[in-house]
Amino acid sequence: MLVHVVMMKFADASDAAKARLRLEELSRLVPEIRSMDCQLDELRTDVSWDLLMRTTHLSSDDLRAYQTHSAHKEFGAWVWPLLTNRAVVDYTG
């Protein structure tokens, strides 16, 4: 199983809740997503990120299929202008 973790920082932290809802909708549209967990930061410290998303995929091919899916591209076009930073970690788990 391939695990894909993304952390996002938003210019306006309130956009993280909107992104979470859109990501949860995305998880129902893309069959290559085996599971998804989205969490919002609660403490808002100086080192906090606003949103953490974790997805699982059967393979790196499934992750690429998710990343090139039209629904994911639509989400990306919406979210990129709202972000100030993003970090990604992919690992086999």
C-alpha positions as CSV (number, residue, x, y, z in Angstrom):
1,M,0.0,0.0,0.0
2,L,1.3,3.4,-0.9
3,V,0.6,6.3,1.5
4,H,0.4,9.8,0.2
5,V,0.6,12.6,2.9
6,V,0.1,16.3,2.0
7,M,0.3,19.2,4.4
8,M,-1.1,22.6,3.3
9,K,-0.7,26.2,4.6
10,F,-3.3,28.7,3.4
11,A,-3.0,32.4,3.2
12,D,-6.4,32.5,5.0
13,A,-6.6,29.6,7.4
14,S,-10.3,29.5,7.2
15,D,-10.0,28.2,3.6
16,A,-8.6,24.9,5.0
17,A,-12.1,23.8,6.1
18,K,-13.4,24.4,2.6
19,A,-10.5,22.4,1.2
20,R,-11.3,19.6,3.6
21,L,-14.9,19.4,2.3
22,R,-13.8,19.4,-1.3
23,L,-11.1,16.7,-0.7
24,E,-13.7,14.5,1.0
25,E,-15.9,14.9,-2.0
26,L,-12.9,14.1,-4.2
27,S,-12.4,10.8,-2.4
28,R,-15.8,9.6,-3.5
29,L,-15.1,10.5,-7.2
30,V,-11.6,8.9,-7.7
31,P,-11.6,5.1,-7.5
32,E,-7.8,4.9,-7.1
33,I,-8.2,6.4,-3.6
34,R,-8.5,3.5,-1.3
35,S,-8.9,5.6,1.8
36,M,-8.6,9.3,2.8
37,D,-8.2,11.1,6.1
38,C,-8.3,14.9,6.3
39,Q,-7.5,16.8,9.5
40,L,-7.6,20.5,10.4
41,D,-5.0,22.0,12.7
42,E,-6.5,22.9,16.1
43,L,-3.8,24.7,17.9
44,R,-2.6,27.1,15.2
45,T,1.0,27.5,16.5
46,D,3.7,29.3,14.6
47,V,4.9,25.9,13.2
48,S,1.5,24.5,12.4
49,W,0.2,23.6,9.0
50,D,-3.5,24.2,8.4
51,L,-4.6,20.9,6.8
52,L,-3.2,17.4,6.6
53,M,-4.5,14.9,4.0
54,R,-3.6,11.3,4.0
55,T,-4.6,8.9,1.2
56,T,-3.8,5.3,0.5
57,H,-3.4,3.7,-2.9
58,L,-2.6,0.2,-4.1
59,S,0.4,1.3,-6.1
60,S,2.4,4.3,-7.4
61,D,0.4,3.8,-10.7
62,D,-2.8,4.3,-8.7
63,L,-1.4,7.5,-7.1
64,R,-0.5,8.8,-10.5
65,A,-4.0,8.0,-11.8
66,Y,-5.4,9.9,-8.8
67,Q,-3.1,12.9,-9.5
68,T,-4.1,13.0,-13.2
69,H,-7.8,12.5,-12.6
70,S,-9.9,15.4,-13.8
71,A,-11.5,15.9,-10.4
72,H,-8.1,16.2,-8.8
73,K,-7.0,18.7,-11.4
74,E,-10.1,20.7,-10.8
75,F,-9.3,20.7,-7.0
76,G,-5.7,21.7,-7.7
77,A,-6.8,24.7,-9.9
78,W,-9.0,25.9,-7.1
79,V,-6.6,25.3,-4.2
80,W,-3.2,26.4,-5.6
81,P,-4.0,30.2,-5.5
82,L,-5.1,29.8,-1.8
83,L,-1.9,28.2,-0.6
84,T,1.3,29.7,0.8
85,N,3.1,26.4,1.1
86,R,2.7,22.6,0.7
87,A,4.7,19.6,1.8
88,V,4.3,16.0,0.5
89,V,5.6,12.6,1.8
90,D,4.9,9.3,0.0
91,Y,5.9,6.0,1.6
92,T,5.0,2.3,1.5
93,G,3.1,1.3,4.5
